[in-house]
Amino acid sequence: MTTMTASPSAQNYRVRAIVAASIGNALEWFDFAVYGFFAVTMAKLFFPRGDDTVALLANLLLFGVPFFIRPLGALLLGDFADRRGRRAALTLTIGLMMLGTALIAFAPTYAMVGVLAPLVILVARLIQGFSAGGEFGSATAFLAEQNPAQRGFFASWQFASQGLTTILATAFGATLASNLTVEQMDSWGWRAPFIFGLLIGPVAWYIRTRLEETVEYKAVVASHTPLMDTFKNNGSQLLIGIGLVVLSTVGTYTISLYMPTYAVRQLGLPASGSYMAALLTGAVQLVCVPIVGALSDRIGRTPIAMTSALLMILIIYPLFTWLVAAPTIGTLLVVQAIGGLLMAGYLGGLPALLAELFPTRLRTTGLSISYAFAVAIFGGGAPFLNTWLIQATGSNLVPSYYLIFAAAISLIALLAARSQTARPLQP
């Protein structure tokens, strides 16, 4: 396959397009990661004093709430993006994200306003979840439509940006945990990363308002009823898409986000070192995901993803067994690095693969629904479910079981996706 070399102006625009589309996902993931990393601190501040485990579970339940509102955001915002365009949807979602982040950054604690404190957090998380329901589909469709010959590379930045924000979020966690006292962390330290995230919002909004609509979207006649058309004509693709996202969301919210809390509470490791291990995972993802995305343009979307899912099934349990038997920062670093590599192999070609399941005129709706429903069912509750199951069973190996389960589902979906994407895609 031969491709024309893009002009410097076209290349510059595509770089801006990557930044514009990725920065919203980065802000979303930064806020979610920070919330997860500071779960223990926020549990103390936003719930009445008592059983620490109960408070943590309640806070992790609030962490999971946005994922259950995501499907509504996916249905409404995905439909909006296919009717009005990717640019309009991207501008709307970033505005909603900024509002949710601001509410958390300046939320009063339980000691200040009592039961209103967790209610403020709940409202903020609902707004964030609704916004996120449309963000993934809009941004992924926008990236995937920049250059069909390099769809894998461009779309991969949707997940690569999560690596960057994992680095930022864990850097905040490690720095604050190392330099602040417990009293300082409880007083103001936990707010600092949310305020930082809030400052990113206006930059993202400014960039997105200056985007052009994608050529692929402008070349088709927009559907007047994309939501109805997607369910009517692409039901099997929706099921495959949900299956593909399962490992992506369970792996992301377990390996990248839950592990610092797991390492501190279950393994007794220092918080600063645990954050550094998560930072390593983010760095691996940032570097490797675009490489895998580019490879998927050459060798296909599924080979590397299938290998990664199979390796996850085979080695994640031995890795957790080793970690539990030898709970040191060094062991944790190795487990996080290997987990990061496996996830990068799976995530690199995934956005393009998902985009190619759906025709252009219904792409954002299909992407949004597939991602949001998979995250709501399997990913959002991962920290809560892992914590509860560990408490109920007394086994610190629970996260490995969940990862194996997720990898098995996605491996089946990958096999189904190969036959779907082998057929010519209608616009």
C-alpha positions as MATLAB code, in Angstrom:
seq = 'MTTMTASPSAQNYRVRAIVAASIGNALEWFDFAVYGFFAVTMAKLFFPRGDDTVALLANLLLFGVPFFIRPLGALLLGDFADRRGRRAALTLTIGLMMLGTALIAFAPTYAMVGVLAPLVILVARLIQGFSAGGEFGSATAFLAEQNPAQRGFFASWQFASQGLTTILATAFGATLASNLTVEQMDSWGWRAPFIFGLLIGPVAWYIRTRLEETVEYKAVVASHTPLMDTFKNNGSQLLIGIGLVVLSTVGTYTISLYMPTYAVRQLGLPASGSYMAALLTGAVQLVCVPIVGALSDRIGRTPIAMTSALLMILIIYPLFTWLVAAPTIGTLLVVQAIGGLLMAGYLGGLPALLAELFPTRLRTTGLSISYAFAVAIFGGGAPFLNTWLIQATGSNLVPSYYLIFAAAISLIALLAARSQTARPLQP';
ca = [
       0.000    0.000    0.000;
       1.366    3.400   -0.985;
       0.430    6.685    0.616;
       1.106   10.281   -0.327;
       3.342   12.312    1.923;
       1.339   14.918    3.762;
       2.266   18.577    3.390;
       3.851   20.359    6.375;
       0.599   22.224    7.027;
      -1.372   18.950    6.946;
       1.148   17.321    9.287;
       0.943   20.264   11.696;
      -2.841   20.067   11.701;
      -2.761   16.333   12.412;
      -0.473   16.938   15.373;
      -2.938   19.526   16.667;
      -5.761   17.075   16.023;
      -4.015   14.416   18.140;
      -3.505   16.919   20.951;
      -7.069   18.230   20.744;
      -8.699   14.807   20.747;
      -6.363   13.265   23.306;
      -6.394   16.081   25.831;
     -10.038   15.534   26.777;
      -9.471   11.850   27.349;
      -6.313   12.778   29.254;
      -8.258   15.151   31.520;
     -10.963   12.553   32.086;
      -8.443    9.849   32.956;
      -6.379   12.216   35.125;
      -9.410   13.023   37.274;
     -10.453    9.385   37.528;
      -6.901    8.267   38.337;
      -6.414   10.939   40.999;
      -9.761   10.061   42.564;
      -8.712    6.424   42.713;
      -5.236    7.180   44.053;
      -6.616    9.399   46.836;
      -9.475    7.029   47.663;
      -8.253    6.376   51.211;
      -7.856   10.093   52.012;
     -11.178   11.077   50.459;
     -12.984    8.264   52.270;
     -11.950    9.869   55.577;
     -12.973   13.357   54.470;
     -16.337   12.783   52.806;
     -17.886   10.082   54.967;
     -18.575    9.923   58.727;
     -15.879    8.472   60.949;
     -16.206    4.777   61.751;
     -15.102    1.604   59.996;
     -12.310    2.597   57.583;
     -13.075   -0.304   55.231;
     -16.749    0.652   55.006;
     -15.787    4.274   54.295;
     -13.328    3.162   51.599;
     -15.923    0.915   49.978;
     -18.439    3.780   50.009;
     -15.901    6.072   48.351;
     -14.997    3.434   45.764;
     -18.710    3.061   45.085;
     -18.785    6.790   44.319;
     -15.773    6.156   42.080;
     -17.869    3.640   40.163;
     -21.020    5.784   39.906;
     -19.899    7.690   36.758;
     -19.508    4.434   34.904;
     -23.165    3.617   35.381;
     -24.268    6.981   33.965;
     -21.855    6.607   31.033;
     -24.306    4.597   28.918;
     -26.785    7.495   29.041;
     -24.037    9.886   27.962;
     -23.035    7.456   25.217;
     -26.591    7.195   23.883;
     -27.238   10.940   23.850;
     -23.795   12.379   23.066;
     -22.904    9.643   20.566;
     -26.143   10.350   18.715;
     -25.363   14.096   18.889;
     -21.862   13.586   17.420;
     -23.133   11.568   14.447;
     -25.835   14.147   13.727;
     -23.900   17.372   14.406;
     -20.282   16.339   13.925;
     -17.246   15.277   15.955;
     -16.071   18.849   16.615;
     -19.347   19.958   18.230;
     -19.403   16.899   20.495;
     -15.772   17.327   21.552;
     -16.414   20.928   22.572;
     -19.503   19.967   24.588;
     -17.851   17.081   26.456;
     -14.834   19.130   27.560;
     -17.141   21.786   29.032;
     -18.992   19.175   31.064;
     -15.708   17.658   32.270;
     -14.524   21.041   33.527;
     -17.738   21.500   35.523;
     -17.435   18.097   37.206;
     -13.766   18.634   38.045;
     -14.471   22.066   39.554;
     -17.126   20.620   41.860;
     -14.668   18.037   43.233;
     -11.754   20.473   43.513;
     -13.745   22.843   45.730;
     -16.119   20.389   47.416;
     -16.740   20.924   51.161;
     -15.858   17.988   53.415;
     -18.156   16.017   55.738;
     -16.822   17.976   58.699;
     -18.003   21.203   57.020;
     -21.465   20.354   55.692;
     -22.240   16.814   56.825;
     -24.169   14.574   54.450;
     -24.130   17.241   51.714;
     -20.423   16.528   51.200;
     -20.777   13.111   49.556;
     -23.809   14.429   47.642;
     -21.652   17.134   46.028;
     -19.135   14.482   45.030;
     -21.960   12.323   43.680;
     -23.271   15.147   41.466;
     -19.756   15.874   40.207;
     -19.123   12.225   39.408;
     -22.465   11.955   37.561;
     -21.562   14.945   35.387;
     -18.131   13.469   34.693;
     -19.629   10.100   33.839;
     -22.202   11.567   31.448;
     -19.475   13.550   29.704;
     -17.134   10.576   29.507;
     -19.895    8.538   27.883;
     -19.607   10.688   24.770;
     -15.939   11.640   25.007;
     -14.414    8.305   24.032;
     -16.571    7.791   20.960;
     -16.238   11.364   19.689;
     -12.486   11.585   20.216;
     -11.768    8.100   18.857;
     -13.866    8.679   15.739;
     -12.147   12.044   15.212;
      -8.672   10.498   15.519;
      -9.498    7.425   13.430;
     -10.757    9.627   10.596;
      -7.618   11.754   10.304;
      -5.845    9.368    7.922;
      -7.359    5.979    6.970;
      -3.922    4.645    5.973;
      -2.638    5.343    9.511;
      -5.861    4.803   11.418;
      -4.178    2.553   13.976;
      -1.447    5.067   14.819;
      -3.716    8.105   15.078;
      -6.464    6.350   17.030;
      -3.938    4.794   19.433;
      -3.307    8.199   20.995;
      -6.664    7.863   22.699;
      -5.094    5.284   25.027;
      -1.534    6.617   24.880;
      -2.833    9.832   26.451;
      -3.960    7.765   29.427;
      -0.323    6.782   29.915;
       0.706   10.428   30.071;
      -1.965   11.285   32.611;
      -1.167    8.184   34.648;
       2.369    9.574   34.891;
       1.055   12.989   35.959;
      -1.456   11.563   38.433;
       1.019    9.170   40.023;
       3.673   11.892   40.133;
       1.218   14.007   42.113;
       0.451   11.075   44.376;
       4.100   10.189   44.971;
       5.170   13.816   45.524;
       2.344   14.618   47.907;
       2.699   11.339   49.815;
       6.444   11.936   50.234;
       6.356   15.601   51.212;
       3.109   16.232   53.071;
       2.047   15.133   56.504;
      -1.249   13.299   56.941;
      -2.750   16.506   58.330;
      -1.590   18.532   55.292;
      -2.887   15.886   52.892;
      -6.282   15.880   54.605;
      -6.400   19.671   54.787;
      -5.493   20.706   51.237;
      -3.076   18.280   49.573;
      -5.747   16.089   47.971;
      -7.254   19.135   46.217;
      -4.031   20.116   44.415;
      -4.195   17.560   41.554;
      -7.883   18.293   40.909;
      -7.134   22.022   40.639;
      -4.286   21.200   38.263;
      -6.665   19.105   36.170;
      -9.146   21.964   36.156;
      -6.496   24.277   34.695;
      -6.073   21.936   31.699;
      -9.738   22.310   30.781;
      -9.721   25.831   29.274;
      -6.694   24.936   27.127;
      -8.478   21.841   25.814;
     -11.664   23.810   25.134;
      -9.739   26.522   23.244;
      -7.964   23.969   21.042;
     -11.122   22.018   20.296;
     -13.126   25.075   19.232;
     -10.568   25.596   16.448;
     -10.725   22.133   14.932;
     -12.038   21.312   11.478;
     -14.565   18.547   10.913;
     -13.040   15.321    9.564;
     -13.045   14.701    5.803;
     -14.565   11.236    6.268;
     -17.536   12.624    8.194;
     -18.121   15.452    5.694;
     -18.069   12.935    2.815;
     -21.140   11.019    4.049;
     -24.758   11.961    4.510;
     -25.342   12.179    8.262;
     -28.000    9.921    9.711;
     -31.040   11.659   11.185;
     -31.519    8.765   13.618;
     -28.034    7.337   14.332;
     -29.061    5.745   17.621;
     -31.960    3.837   16.075;
     -29.933    2.928   12.987;
     -27.050    1.575   15.061;
     -29.227   -0.746   17.117;
     -31.155   -1.802   14.018;
     -28.245   -2.461   11.664;
     -25.159   -2.987   13.841;
     -26.331   -5.018   16.825;
     -23.712   -7.755   16.388;
     -20.952   -5.161   16.065;
     -22.087   -3.570   19.328;
     -21.794   -6.892   21.143;
     -18.341   -7.514   19.657;
     -17.275   -3.975   20.574;
     -18.387   -4.444   24.178;
     -16.441   -7.702   24.342;
     -13.315   -6.042   22.930;
     -13.406   -3.290   25.551;
     -13.727   -5.662   28.530;
      -9.997   -6.397   28.918;
      -9.132   -2.810   28.106;
     -11.279   -1.403   30.920;
     -10.627   -4.106   33.542;
      -6.882   -3.971   32.841;
      -6.754   -0.181   32.922;
      -8.697    0.232   36.146;
      -6.956   -2.673   37.860;
      -3.332   -2.438   36.717;
      -3.055    1.318   36.217;
      -5.389    2.665   38.893;
      -6.218    0.167   41.616;
      -2.709   -1.179   42.208;
      -1.431    1.701   44.409;
      -4.396    1.268   46.786;
      -3.958   -2.521   46.629;
      -0.218   -2.293   47.332;
      -0.718   -0.033   50.354;
      -3.738   -1.726   51.942;
      -3.223   -5.381   51.068;
       0.554   -5.688   50.804;
       1.620   -3.044   53.339;
       3.933   -1.255   50.895;
       4.755    2.461   51.233;
       2.472    4.798   49.303;
       5.268    6.687   47.542;
       6.818    3.511   46.128;
       3.429    2.170   45.087;
       2.703    5.327   43.140;
       6.070    5.050   41.395;
       5.178    1.533   40.243;
       1.954    2.868   38.709;
       3.983    5.664   37.097;
       6.102    2.991   35.408;
       2.954    1.437   33.954;
       1.912    4.827   32.575;
       5.335    5.364   30.993;
       5.219    1.941   29.327;
       1.759    2.702   27.978;
       2.709    6.167   26.694;
       5.717    4.828   24.769;
       4.422    1.476   23.553;
       0.765    2.091   22.655;
       1.504    4.338   19.607;
       4.148    1.856   18.439;
       1.635   -0.974   18.572;
      -0.947    1.259   16.878;
       1.465    1.921   14.007;
       2.254   -1.809   13.778;
      -1.453   -2.553   13.514;
      -1.531   -0.478   10.322;
       1.023   -2.880    8.837;
       0.213   -6.335   10.213;
      -3.446   -5.994   11.178;
      -5.400   -5.041   14.285;
      -5.815   -8.418   15.954;
      -2.503  -10.389   16.021;
      -0.779   -8.383   18.781;
      -4.013   -7.938   20.739;
      -4.733  -11.679   20.672;
      -1.195  -12.463   21.808;
      -1.477   -9.960   24.676;
      -4.851  -11.326   25.815;
      -3.550  -14.898   25.736;
      -0.422  -13.974   27.697;
      -2.605  -12.183   30.252;
      -4.541  -15.418   30.797;
      -1.359  -17.465   31.165;
       0.930  -15.323   33.334;
      -1.078  -12.839   35.399;
      -1.923  -15.376   38.129;
       1.740  -16.462   38.598;
       2.744  -12.792   38.703;
       0.250  -11.986   41.480;
       1.218  -15.157   43.358;
       4.829  -13.983   43.293;
       3.864  -10.448   44.337;
       1.785  -11.661   47.293;
       4.548  -14.063   48.398;
       7.290  -11.417   48.051;
       5.604   -8.020   48.577;
       8.421   -5.571   47.852;
       8.604   -2.432   45.730;
      10.974   -4.249   43.387;
       8.497   -7.086   42.831;
       5.692   -4.596   42.352;
       7.730   -2.713   39.736;
       8.267   -5.898   37.725;
       4.584   -6.859   37.903;
       3.489   -3.357   36.917;
       5.977   -3.242   34.017;
       4.849   -6.598   32.624;
       1.198   -5.690   33.120;
       1.825   -2.379   31.349;
       3.436   -4.136   28.373;
       0.570   -6.600   28.067;
      -1.976   -3.801   28.191;
      -0.046   -1.709   25.656;
      -0.070   -4.676   23.285;
      -3.815   -4.970   23.672;
      -4.657   -1.263   23.600;
      -2.509   -0.146   20.659;
      -4.739   -1.309   17.813;
      -8.005   -1.412   19.763;
      -9.405    2.083   18.982;
      -8.922    1.583   15.235;
     -10.390   -1.909   15.429;
     -13.459   -0.558   17.211;
     -13.781    2.297   14.691;
     -13.656   -0.139   11.783;
     -16.559   -2.142   13.156;
     -18.972    0.709   12.377;
     -19.783    2.781    9.248;
     -18.704    6.433    9.315;
     -22.231    7.821    9.634;
     -22.826    5.736   12.806;
     -19.274    5.474   14.084;
     -19.431    7.714   17.149;
     -22.683    6.171   18.334;
     -21.301    2.643   17.937;
     -18.001    3.493   19.599;
     -19.658    5.341   22.482;
     -22.168    2.606   23.256;
     -19.614   -0.220   23.030;
     -17.125    1.535   25.288;
     -19.564    2.968   27.817;
     -21.525   -0.221   28.380;
     -18.369   -2.330   28.747;
     -16.871    0.148   31.209;
     -20.121    0.361   33.178;
     -20.496   -3.402   33.458;
     -16.888   -4.508   33.888;
     -14.501   -1.609   34.529;
     -15.973    1.090   36.716;
     -16.661   -1.242   39.596;
     -13.274   -2.971   39.379;
     -11.674   -1.174   42.366;
     -14.816   -1.667   44.479;
     -15.264   -5.300   43.387;
     -11.615   -6.185   43.985;
     -11.644   -4.574   47.436;
     -14.918   -6.246   48.431;
     -13.894   -9.695   47.151;
     -10.535   -9.504   48.903;
     -12.347   -8.603   52.110;
     -14.908  -11.395   51.615;
     -12.514  -14.173   50.547;
      -9.346  -13.164   52.374;
      -7.384  -13.785   49.144;
      -5.050  -11.134   47.775;
      -5.033  -12.932   44.410;
      -8.535  -11.702   43.502;
      -7.340   -9.061   40.953;
      -5.629  -11.759   38.893;
      -8.861  -13.757   38.662;
     -10.749  -10.741   37.359;
      -8.053  -10.009   34.773;
      -8.114  -13.612   33.516;
     -11.905  -13.474   33.216;
     -11.724  -10.211   31.254;
      -8.978  -11.486   28.940;
     -10.982  -14.609   28.111;
     -14.043  -12.558   27.092;
     -11.982  -10.204   24.926;
     -10.120  -13.058   23.272;
     -13.459  -14.473   22.100;
     -14.495  -10.992   20.889;
     -11.218  -10.645   18.945;
     -11.953  -13.872   17.088;
     -15.400  -12.544   16.162;
     -13.993   -9.142   15.187;
     -11.626  -10.699   12.645;
     -14.521  -11.903   10.532;
     -16.421   -8.609   10.874;
     -13.570   -6.302    9.852;
     -12.559   -8.573    6.960;
     -15.710   -7.413    5.131;
     -15.779   -4.093    3.211;
     -16.864   -1.254    5.506;
     -19.807    0.805    4.301;
     -19.655    4.580    4.789;
];
